[in-house]
Amino acid sequence: MSVNTAIEILPDESHLAEAAADRFIGIVESTLRYRQIADVALAGGSTPKAMNALLAASPRRGHVAWDRVRFFFGDERTVPPEDGESNYRMTRESLFDPLGIPADHVFRMHGEDDPQAAAAAYAEVLVRELGSRPRFDLLYLGMGPDGHTASIFPGTYSGIDDTKLVVANWVEQFKTWRITLTPHVINDATHVVITTGGSAKADALHGVLDGPHDPNKYPVQLVAPTDGELHWLIDEPAAAKLARRAGAAARSSSG
Ligand code: 6PG
């Protein structure tokens, strides 16, 4: 495990969501000490939804200068923004609307458009807003039970064109296109937080953290910040099969 990686193990999914929310507050607060704006990329899924609800509620909502945060996405499904599958819709409902985040601080991937066109368009948005080498201050990721992260699924990693910033990725498992940030954009982030909760993830997490490096098999293994920090937030059920649990537990005591 590289030196810029920390693992924190939480008792259950509600503590995991709280830890994810508090990590958000801490990282954004420290970012805003030296930057006017914090640029955050969010993930879809159930863990982020629980985190968002905590951030949008008291007392946490009062701990962030929300007018100094801009929101981007790590990936999106190829559906319209009001579709039940949309990561944007989930985030709008659980975070943007309750906090009154202005539309000009939210940059969504246009899942309703042709996938390749939507990927190219979002890459242009990143360059316009963040420069030619976009660097998120904070990027959230999840891990699926198959070890996928963002929308990079098993068997698709080697096909990702990492010379691009954003790609459309065909996911055979779901017979669908997804739009996703590419590995180098993920790894250029200053802070990457991966949340992983639930027993369904225990086998994959064991393979990811204890097994050989094979991001085609376990795409979340691609996450290795270039000069940023990686924070794993894991709950006990997901950590149940970790061989290096003792090490993880020790790290968790150091936070
Ligand atoms: C998505 C997410 C995806 C998610 C994992 C874990 O679009 O579905 O970006 O990569 O992070 O599937 O999701 P949970 O947190 O719901 O387990």
py3Dmol code that shows the C-alpha trace and the ligand (Angstrom):
import py3Dmol

protein = """\
ATOM      1  CA  MET A   1       0.000   0.000   0.000  1.00  0.00           C
ATOM      2  CA  SER A   2       1.501   3.350  -0.940  1.00  0.00           C
ATOM      3  CA  VAL A   3       2.409   5.837   1.766  1.00  0.00           C
ATOM      4  CA  ASN A   4      -0.288   8.312   0.707  1.00  0.00           C
ATOM      5  CA  THR A   5      -3.088   5.828   1.396  1.00  0.00           C
ATOM      6  CA  ALA A   6      -5.105   5.572   4.576  1.00  0.00           C
ATOM      7  CA  ILE A   7      -7.792   3.014   5.411  1.00  0.00           C
ATOM      8  CA  GLU A   8     -10.487   3.745   7.958  1.00  0.00           C
ATOM      9  CA  ILE A   9     -12.844   0.953   8.982  1.00  0.00           C
ATOM     10  CA  LEU A  10     -16.242   2.007  10.324  1.00  0.00           C
ATOM     11  CA  PRO A  11     -18.701  -0.226  12.228  1.00  0.00           C
ATOM     12  CA  ASP A  12     -21.543  -0.092   9.698  1.00  0.00           C
ATOM     13  CA  GLU A  13     -22.954   1.766   6.699  1.00  0.00           C
ATOM     14  CA  SER A  14     -24.440   4.607   8.724  1.00  0.00           C
ATOM     15  CA  HIS A  15     -21.059   5.318  10.339  1.00  0.00           C
ATOM     16  CA  LEU A  16     -19.513   4.991   6.872  1.00  0.00           C
ATOM     17  CA  ALA A  17     -21.815   7.681   5.500  1.00  0.00           C
ATOM     18  CA  GLU A  18     -21.024   9.915   8.484  1.00  0.00           C
ATOM     19  CA  ALA A  19     -17.293   9.425   7.965  1.00  0.00           C
ATOM     20  CA  ALA A  20     -17.670  10.222   4.260  1.00  0.00           C
ATOM     21  CA  ALA A  21     -19.597  13.404   5.086  1.00  0.00           C
ATOM     22  CA  ASP A  22     -17.081  14.476   7.716  1.00  0.00           C
ATOM     23  CA  ARG A  23     -14.177  13.763   5.344  1.00  0.00           C
ATOM     24  CA  PHE A  24     -15.942  16.009   2.803  1.00  0.00           C
ATOM     25  CA  ILE A  25     -16.199  18.816   5.347  1.00  0.00           C
ATOM     26  CA  GLY A  26     -12.591  18.440   6.483  1.00  0.00           C
ATOM     27  CA  ILE A  27     -11.067  18.316   3.006  1.00  0.00           C
ATOM     28  CA  VAL A  28     -13.192  21.177   1.650  1.00  0.00           C
ATOM     29  CA  GLU A  29     -12.412  23.325   4.698  1.00  0.00           C
ATOM     30  CA  SER A  30      -8.666  22.718   4.304  1.00  0.00           C
ATOM     31  CA  THR A  31      -8.884  23.362   0.540  1.00  0.00           C
ATOM     32  CA  LEU A  32     -10.643  26.686   1.071  1.00  0.00           C
ATOM     33  CA  ARG A  33      -7.826  27.848   3.311  1.00  0.00           C
ATOM     34  CA  TYR A  34      -5.636  28.186   0.210  1.00  0.00           C
ATOM     35  CA  ARG A  35      -8.106  28.222  -2.668  1.00  0.00           C
ATOM     36  CA  GLN A  36     -11.096  30.428  -3.351  1.00  0.00           C
ATOM     37  CA  ILE A  37     -13.097  27.527  -4.754  1.00  0.00           C
ATOM     38  CA  ALA A  38     -13.108  23.779  -4.003  1.00  0.00           C
ATOM     39  CA  ASP A  39     -13.783  21.587  -7.041  1.00  0.00           C
ATOM     40  CA  VAL A  40     -15.390  18.305  -6.040  1.00  0.00           C
ATOM     41  CA  ALA A  41     -16.296  15.312  -8.220  1.00  0.00           C
ATOM     42  CA  LEU A  42     -19.031  13.070  -6.862  1.00  0.00           C
ATOM     43  CA  ALA A  43     -19.970   9.430  -7.384  1.00  0.00           C
ATOM     44  CA  GLY A  44     -23.327   7.793  -7.851  1.00  0.00           C
ATOM     45  CA  GLY A  45     -24.728   4.954  -5.787  1.00  0.00           C
ATOM     46  CA  SER A  46     -26.253   4.379  -2.374  1.00  0.00           C
ATOM     47  CA  THR A  47     -23.327   5.378  -0.149  1.00  0.00           C
ATOM     48  CA  PRO A  48     -23.003   8.846  -1.681  1.00  0.00           C
ATOM     49  CA  LYS A  49     -26.765   9.307  -1.376  1.00  0.00           C
ATOM     50  CA  ALA A  50     -26.551   8.687   2.380  1.00  0.00           C
ATOM     51  CA  MET A  51     -23.530  10.988   2.645  1.00  0.00           C
ATOM     52  CA  ASN A  52     -25.334  13.731   0.715  1.00  0.00           C
ATOM     53  CA  ALA A  53     -28.326  13.589   3.052  1.00  0.00           C
ATOM     54  CA  LEU A  54     -26.041  14.146   6.049  1.00  0.00           C
ATOM     55  CA  LEU A  55     -24.258  17.052   4.359  1.00  0.00           C
ATOM     56  CA  ALA A  56     -27.550  18.688   3.455  1.00  0.00           C
ATOM     57  CA  ALA A  57     -28.889  18.457   7.016  1.00  0.00           C
ATOM     58  CA  SER A  58     -27.995  20.265  10.233  1.00  0.00           C
ATOM     59  CA  PRO A  59     -25.503  20.425  11.777  1.00  0.00           C
ATOM     60  CA  ARG A  60     -23.194  19.519   8.894  1.00  0.00           C
ATOM     61  CA  ARG A  61     -24.799  21.831   6.332  1.00  0.00           C
ATOM     62  CA  GLY A  62     -23.630  24.783   8.411  1.00  0.00           C
ATOM     63  CA  HIS A  63     -19.998  23.644   8.316  1.00  0.00           C
ATOM     64  CA  VAL A  64     -19.308  24.279   4.627  1.00  0.00           C
ATOM     65  CA  ALA A  65     -19.075  27.500   2.603  1.00  0.00           C
ATOM     66  CA  TRP A  66     -21.292  25.999  -0.068  1.00  0.00           C
ATOM     67  CA  ASP A  67     -21.026  29.090  -2.285  1.00  0.00           C
ATOM     68  CA  ARG A  68     -17.313  28.234  -2.687  1.00  0.00           C
ATOM     69  CA  VAL A  69     -17.821  24.640  -3.827  1.00  0.00           C
ATOM     70  CA  ARG A  70     -18.316  23.498  -7.422  1.00  0.00           C
ATOM     71  CA  PHE A  71     -19.643  20.048  -8.255  1.00  0.00           C
ATOM     72  CA  PHE A  72     -18.620  17.704 -11.033  1.00  0.00           C
ATOM     73  CA  PHE A  73     -19.239  13.987 -11.583  1.00  0.00           C
ATOM     74  CA  GLY A  74     -16.938  10.995 -11.834  1.00  0.00           C
ATOM     75  CA  ASP A  75     -19.330   9.083 -14.039  1.00  0.00           C
ATOM     76  CA  GLU A  76     -22.865   9.000 -15.325  1.00  0.00           C
ATOM     77  CA  ARG A  77     -25.317   6.610 -16.796  1.00  0.00           C
ATOM     78  CA  THR A  78     -26.503   7.184 -20.375  1.00  0.00           C
ATOM     79  CA  VAL A  79     -29.956   8.322 -19.335  1.00  0.00           C
ATOM     80  CA  PRO A  80     -31.719  11.709 -19.160  1.00  0.00           C
ATOM     81  CA  PRO A  81     -31.113  13.862 -16.076  1.00  0.00           C
ATOM     82  CA  GLU A  82     -34.540  13.107 -14.613  1.00  0.00           C
ATOM     83  CA  ASP A  83     -34.231   9.342 -15.042  1.00  0.00           C
ATOM     84  CA  GLY A  84     -34.274   7.272 -11.851  1.00  0.00           C
ATOM     85  CA  GLU A  85     -30.867   5.854 -12.815  1.00  0.00           C
ATOM     86  CA  SER A  86     -29.230   9.263 -13.197  1.00  0.00           C
ATOM     87  CA  ASN A  87     -26.377  10.037 -10.782  1.00  0.00           C
ATOM     88  CA  TYR A  88     -27.114  13.702 -11.392  1.00  0.00           C
ATOM     89  CA  ARG A  89     -30.762  13.298 -10.397  1.00  0.00           C
ATOM     90  CA  MET A  90     -29.843  11.434  -7.218  1.00  0.00           C
ATOM     91  CA  THR A  91     -27.365  14.153  -6.304  1.00  0.00           C
ATOM     92  CA  ARG A  92     -29.702  16.995  -7.222  1.00  0.00           C
ATOM     93  CA  GLU A  93     -32.427  15.550  -5.018  1.00  0.00           C
ATOM     94  CA  SER A  94     -30.177  14.638  -2.070  1.00  0.00           C
ATOM     95  CA  LEU A  95     -27.699  17.531  -2.116  1.00  0.00           C
ATOM     96  CA  PHE A  96     -28.078  20.354  -4.640  1.00  0.00           C
ATOM     97  CA  ASP A  97     -31.754  21.126  -4.100  1.00  0.00           C
ATOM     98  CA  PRO A  98     -31.734  20.948  -0.270  1.00  0.00           C
ATOM     99  CA  LEU A  99     -28.651  23.211  -0.161  1.00  0.00           C
ATOM    100  CA  GLY A 100     -29.768  25.546  -2.935  1.00  0.00           C
ATOM    101  CA  ILE A 101     -26.568  24.990  -4.911  1.00  0.00           C
ATOM    102  CA  PRO A 102     -26.706  27.394  -7.875  1.00  0.00           C
ATOM    103  CA  ALA A 103     -26.883  25.811 -11.330  1.00  0.00           C
ATOM    104  CA  ASP A 104     -23.645  27.504 -12.394  1.00  0.00           C
ATOM    105  CA  HIS A 105     -21.807  25.528  -9.682  1.00  0.00           C
ATOM    106  CA  VAL A 106     -23.003  22.160 -11.001  1.00  0.00           C
ATOM    107  CA  PHE A 107     -21.443  20.515 -14.063  1.00  0.00           C
ATOM    108  CA  ARG A 108     -23.291  17.353 -15.043  1.00  0.00           C
ATOM    109  CA  MET A 109     -22.433  14.818 -17.694  1.00  0.00           C
ATOM    110  CA  HIS A 110     -25.128  14.848 -20.373  1.00  0.00           C
ATOM    111  CA  GLY A 111     -26.214  11.238 -20.227  1.00  0.00           C
ATOM    112  CA  GLU A 112     -29.097  12.009 -22.559  1.00  0.00           C
ATOM    113  CA  ASP A 113     -26.752  12.724 -25.458  1.00  0.00           C
ATOM    114  CA  ASP A 114     -24.841  10.372 -27.746  1.00  0.00           C
ATOM    115  CA  PRO A 115     -22.282   8.762 -25.369  1.00  0.00           C
ATOM    116  CA  GLN A 116     -19.181   9.678 -27.354  1.00  0.00           C
ATOM    117  CA  ALA A 117     -20.422  13.231 -27.867  1.00  0.00           C
ATOM    118  CA  ALA A 118     -21.309  13.556 -24.195  1.00  0.00           C
ATOM    119  CA  ALA A 119     -17.843  12.351 -23.164  1.00  0.00           C
ATOM    120  CA  ALA A 120     -16.133  14.780 -25.518  1.00  0.00           C
ATOM    121  CA  ALA A 121     -18.359  17.626 -24.353  1.00  0.00           C
ATOM    122  CA  TYR A 122     -17.608  16.923 -20.690  1.00  0.00           C
ATOM    123  CA  ALA A 123     -13.891  16.854 -21.407  1.00  0.00           C
ATOM    124  CA  GLU A 124     -14.288  20.337 -22.885  1.00  0.00           C
ATOM    125  CA  VAL A 125     -16.113  21.450 -19.745  1.00  0.00           C
ATOM    126  CA  LEU A 126     -13.245  20.148 -17.591  1.00  0.00           C
ATOM    127  CA  VAL A 127     -10.639  21.961 -19.688  1.00  0.00           C
ATOM    128  CA  ARG A 128     -12.681  25.173 -19.650  1.00  0.00           C
ATOM    129  CA  GLU A 129     -13.276  25.082 -15.917  1.00  0.00           C
ATOM    130  CA  LEU A 130     -10.149  23.356 -14.587  1.00  0.00           C
ATOM    131  CA  GLY A 131      -7.519  23.674 -17.300  1.00  0.00           C
ATOM    132  CA  SER A 132      -5.866  21.214 -19.649  1.00  0.00           C
ATOM    133  CA  ARG A 133      -4.771  18.959 -16.762  1.00  0.00           C
ATOM    134  CA  PRO A 134      -7.926  18.994 -14.606  1.00  0.00           C
ATOM    135  CA  ARG A 135      -7.186  18.375 -10.934  1.00  0.00           C
ATOM    136  CA  PHE A 136     -10.081  17.880  -8.555  1.00  0.00           C
ATOM    137  CA  ASP A 137      -9.518  18.991  -4.982  1.00  0.00           C
ATOM    138  CA  LEU A 138     -11.698  16.103  -3.861  1.00  0.00           C
ATOM    139  CA  LEU A 139     -13.007  13.131  -5.814  1.00  0.00           C
ATOM    140  CA  TYR A 140     -15.387  10.530  -4.441  1.00  0.00           C
ATOM    141  CA  LEU A 141     -15.529   6.997  -5.783  1.00  0.00           C
ATOM    142  CA  GLY A 142     -17.398   3.880  -4.791  1.00  0.00           C
ATOM    143  CA  MET A 143     -16.561   0.248  -5.443  1.00  0.00           C
ATOM    144  CA  GLY A 144     -19.061  -2.203  -6.832  1.00  0.00           C
ATOM    145  CA  PRO A 145     -19.258  -5.843  -5.668  1.00  0.00           C
ATOM    146  CA  ASP A 146     -17.286  -6.711  -8.821  1.00  0.00           C
ATOM    147  CA  GLY A 147     -14.543  -4.220  -8.006  1.00  0.00           C
ATOM    148  CA  HIS A 148     -15.630  -1.590 -10.507  1.00  0.00           C
ATOM    149  CA  THR A 149     -15.178   2.072  -9.774  1.00  0.00           C
ATOM    150  CA  ALA A 150     -16.648   5.090 -11.501  1.00  0.00           C
ATOM    151  CA  SER A 151     -17.871   3.411 -14.694  1.00  0.00           C
ATOM    152  CA  ILE A 152     -14.765   1.350 -15.282  1.00  0.00           C
ATOM    153  CA  PHE A 153     -15.887  -2.250 -15.012  1.00  0.00           C
ATOM    154  CA  PRO A 154     -13.999  -5.553 -14.996  1.00  0.00           C
ATOM    155  CA  GLY A 155     -12.664  -6.335 -18.452  1.00  0.00           C
ATOM    156  CA  THR A 156     -12.893  -2.727 -19.655  1.00  0.00           C
ATOM    157  CA  TYR A 157      -9.842  -1.099 -18.025  1.00  0.00           C
ATOM    158  CA  SER A 158      -7.376  -1.974 -20.786  1.00  0.00           C
ATOM    159  CA  GLY A 159      -9.772  -0.544 -23.362  1.00  0.00           C
ATOM    160  CA  ILE A 160      -9.968   2.879 -21.709  1.00  0.00           C
ATOM    161  CA  ASP A 161      -8.157   5.574 -23.720  1.00  0.00           C
ATOM    162  CA  ASP A 162      -6.285   7.281 -20.903  1.00  0.00           C
ATOM    163  CA  THR A 163      -5.016   9.986 -23.245  1.00  0.00           C
ATOM    164  CA  LYS A 164      -8.527  11.409 -22.940  1.00  0.00           C
ATOM    165  CA  LEU A 165     -10.103  13.061 -19.913  1.00  0.00           C
ATOM    166  CA  VAL A 166     -13.544  11.498 -20.254  1.00  0.00           C
ATOM    167  CA  VAL A 167     -14.673   8.472 -22.270  1.00  0.00           C
ATOM    168  CA  ALA A 168     -17.782   6.547 -23.163  1.00  0.00           C
ATOM    169  CA  ASN A 169     -17.284   3.005 -21.910  1.00  0.00           C
ATOM    170  CA  TRP A 170     -19.343   0.038 -23.187  1.00  0.00           C
ATOM    171  CA  VAL A 171     -20.332  -2.125 -20.226  1.00  0.00           C
ATOM    172  CA  GLU A 172     -21.173  -5.580 -21.565  1.00  0.00           C
ATOM    173  CA  GLN A 173     -22.479  -6.700 -18.178  1.00  0.00           C
ATOM    174  CA  PHE A 174     -25.286  -4.139 -18.449  1.00  0.00           C
ATOM    175  CA  LYS A 175     -25.405  -3.902 -22.251  1.00  0.00           C
ATOM    176  CA  THR A 176     -25.087  -0.160 -21.940  1.00  0.00           C
ATOM    177  CA  TRP A 177     -22.752   2.770 -22.442  1.00  0.00           C
ATOM    178  CA  ARG A 178     -21.498   4.709 -19.444  1.00  0.00           C
ATOM    179  CA  ILE A 179     -19.625   8.005 -19.309  1.00  0.00           C
ATOM    180  CA  THR A 180     -16.596   8.080 -17.019  1.00  0.00           C
ATOM    181  CA  LEU A 181     -13.512  10.029 -16.029  1.00  0.00           C
ATOM    182  CA  THR A 182     -10.365   8.275 -17.140  1.00  0.00           C
ATOM    183  CA  PRO A 183      -7.733   6.849 -14.756  1.00  0.00           C
ATOM    184  CA  HIS A 184      -5.232   9.706 -14.988  1.00  0.00           C
ATOM    185  CA  VAL A 185      -7.914  12.298 -14.210  1.00  0.00           C
ATOM    186  CA  ILE A 186      -8.949  10.239 -11.180  1.00  0.00           C
ATOM    187  CA  ASN A 187      -5.328   9.958 -10.070  1.00  0.00           C
ATOM    188  CA  ASP A 188      -4.603  13.649 -10.572  1.00  0.00           C
ATOM    189  CA  ALA A 189      -7.043  14.513  -7.789  1.00  0.00           C
ATOM    190  CA  THR A 190      -5.594  15.977  -4.597  1.00  0.00           C
ATOM    191  CA  HIS A 191      -7.822  13.816  -2.400  1.00  0.00           C
ATOM    192  CA  VAL A 192      -9.579  10.644  -3.541  1.00  0.00           C
ATOM    193  CA  VAL A 193     -12.100   9.088  -1.167  1.00  0.00           C
ATOM    194  CA  ILE A 194     -13.325   5.576  -1.935  1.00  0.00           C
ATOM    195  CA  THR A 195     -16.356   4.492   0.086  1.00  0.00           C
ATOM    196  CA  THR A 196     -17.091   0.766   0.304  1.00  0.00           C
ATOM    197  CA  GLY A 197     -19.832  -0.691   2.454  1.00  0.00           C
ATOM    198  CA  GLY A 198     -21.745  -3.926   2.840  1.00  0.00           C
ATOM    199  CA  SER A 199     -20.923  -7.635   2.949  1.00  0.00           C
ATOM    200  CA  ALA A 200     -21.525  -8.016  -0.793  1.00  0.00           C
ATOM    201  CA  LYS A 201     -18.221  -6.190  -1.318  1.00  0.00           C
ATOM    202  CA  ALA A 202     -16.105  -8.306   1.058  1.00  0.00           C
ATOM    203  CA  ASP A 203     -14.833 -10.788  -1.546  1.00  0.00           C
ATOM    204  CA  ALA A 204     -13.902  -8.120  -4.076  1.00  0.00           C
ATOM    205  CA  LEU A 205     -12.302  -5.924  -1.420  1.00  0.00           C
ATOM    206  CA  HIS A 206     -10.133  -8.839  -0.307  1.00  0.00           C
ATOM    207  CA  GLY A 207      -9.014  -9.279  -3.916  1.00  0.00           C
ATOM    208  CA  VAL A 208      -8.436  -5.560  -4.347  1.00  0.00           C
ATOM    209  CA  LEU A 209      -6.435  -4.899  -1.183  1.00  0.00           C
ATOM    210  CA  ASP A 210      -4.829  -8.283  -0.543  1.00  0.00           C
ATOM    211  CA  GLY A 211      -4.442  -9.705  -4.040  1.00  0.00           C
ATOM    212  CA  PRO A 212      -2.173  -9.009  -7.011  1.00  0.00           C
ATOM    213  CA  HIS A 213      -2.446  -5.784  -8.996  1.00  0.00           C
ATOM    214  CA  ASP A 214      -4.843  -6.424 -11.873  1.00  0.00           C
ATOM    215  CA  PRO A 215      -7.087  -3.447 -12.687  1.00  0.00           C
ATOM    216  CA  ASN A 216      -8.645  -5.330 -15.560  1.00  0.00           C
ATOM    217  CA  LYS A 217     -10.003  -7.748 -12.966  1.00  0.00           C
ATOM    218  CA  TYR A 218     -10.504  -5.180 -10.189  1.00  0.00           C
ATOM    219  CA  PRO A 219     -10.701  -1.722 -11.792  1.00  0.00           C
ATOM    220  CA  VAL A 220     -10.651   0.109  -8.446  1.00  0.00           C
ATOM    221  CA  GLN A 221      -6.987  -0.957  -8.214  1.00  0.00           C
ATOM    222  CA  LEU A 222      -6.270   1.722 -10.825  1.00  0.00           C
ATOM    223  CA  VAL A 223      -6.779   4.338  -8.121  1.00  0.00           C
ATOM    224  CA  ALA A 224      -3.316   5.509  -7.035  1.00  0.00           C
ATOM    225  CA  PRO A 225      -3.174   9.307  -6.706  1.00  0.00           C
ATOM    226  CA  THR A 226      -0.125  10.724  -8.495  1.00  0.00           C
ATOM    227  CA  ASP A 227       0.713  13.132  -5.681  1.00  0.00           C
ATOM    228  CA  GLY A 228      -2.557  13.257  -3.820  1.00  0.00           C
ATOM    229  CA  GLU A 229      -3.997  11.258  -0.947  1.00  0.00           C
ATOM    230  CA  LEU A 230      -6.196   8.179  -1.105  1.00  0.00           C
ATOM    231  CA  HIS A 231      -8.691   7.623   1.704  1.00  0.00           C
ATOM    232  CA  TRP A 232     -10.468   4.261   1.883  1.00  0.00           C
ATOM    233  CA  LEU A 233     -13.610   4.422   4.014  1.00  0.00           C
ATOM    234  CA  ILE A 234     -14.829   0.860   4.578  1.00  0.00           C
ATOM    235  CA  ASP A 235     -17.419  -0.640   6.904  1.00  0.00           C
ATOM    236  CA  GLU A 236     -16.899  -3.828   8.945  1.00  0.00           C
ATOM    237  CA  PRO A 237     -19.042  -6.071   6.699  1.00  0.00           C
ATOM    238  CA  ALA A 238     -17.048  -5.034   3.625  1.00  0.00           C
ATOM    239  CA  ALA A 239     -13.759  -5.442   5.543  1.00  0.00           C
ATOM    240  CA  ALA A 240     -14.667  -8.924   6.855  1.00  0.00           C
ATOM    241  CA  LYS A 241     -12.301 -10.810   4.529  1.00  0.00           C
ATOM    242  CA  LEU A 242      -9.349  -8.440   4.536  1.00  0.00           C
ATOM    243  CA  ALA A 243      -6.159 -10.370   5.241  1.00  0.00           C
ATOM    244  CA  ARG A 244      -4.330  -7.187   6.145  1.00  0.00           C
ATOM    245  CA  ARG A 245      -7.070  -6.112   8.495  1.00  0.00           C
ATOM    246  CA  ALA A 246      -4.641  -5.682  11.367  1.00  0.00           C
ATOM    247  CA  GLY A 247      -2.727  -3.119   9.317  1.00  0.00           C
ATOM    248  CA  ALA A 248      -5.953  -1.441   8.252  1.00  0.00           C
ATOM    249  CA  ALA A 249      -7.191  -1.344  11.842  1.00  0.00           C
ATOM    250  CA  ALA A 250      -3.924   0.241  12.944  1.00  0.00           C
ATOM    251  CA  ARG A 251      -4.257   2.850  10.229  1.00  0.00           C
ATOM    252  CA  SER A 252      -7.845   3.445  11.205  1.00  0.00           C
ATOM    253  CA  SER A 253      -6.688   4.286  14.720  1.00  0.00           C
ATOM    254  CA  SER A 254      -4.513   6.960  13.160  1.00  0.00           C
ATOM    255  CA  GLY A 255      -7.566   8.099  11.138  1.00  0.00           C
TER     256      GLY A 255
END
"""
ligand_1 = """\
17
6PG
C -22.384 4.444 -10.398
C -21.248 4.708 -9.451
C -20.578 3.402 -9.171
C -20.684 3.208 -7.672
C -20.480 1.760 -7.289
C -20.749 1.569 -5.800
O -22.600 5.200 -11.336
O -23.090 3.465 -10.102
O -20.427 5.693 -9.801
O -19.259 3.304 -9.585
O -19.713 4.022 -7.033
O -21.388 0.994 -8.051
O -22.073 1.951 -5.540
P -22.681 1.855 -4.037
O -21.980 2.898 -3.242
O -24.146 2.117 -4.226
O -22.404 0.476 -3.558
"""
view = py3Dmol.view(width=600, height=400)
view.addModel(protein, "pdb")
view.setStyle({"model": 0}, {"cartoon": {"style": "trace"}})
view.addModel(ligand_1, "xyz")
view.setStyle({"model": 1}, {"stick": {}})
view.zoomTo()
view.show()
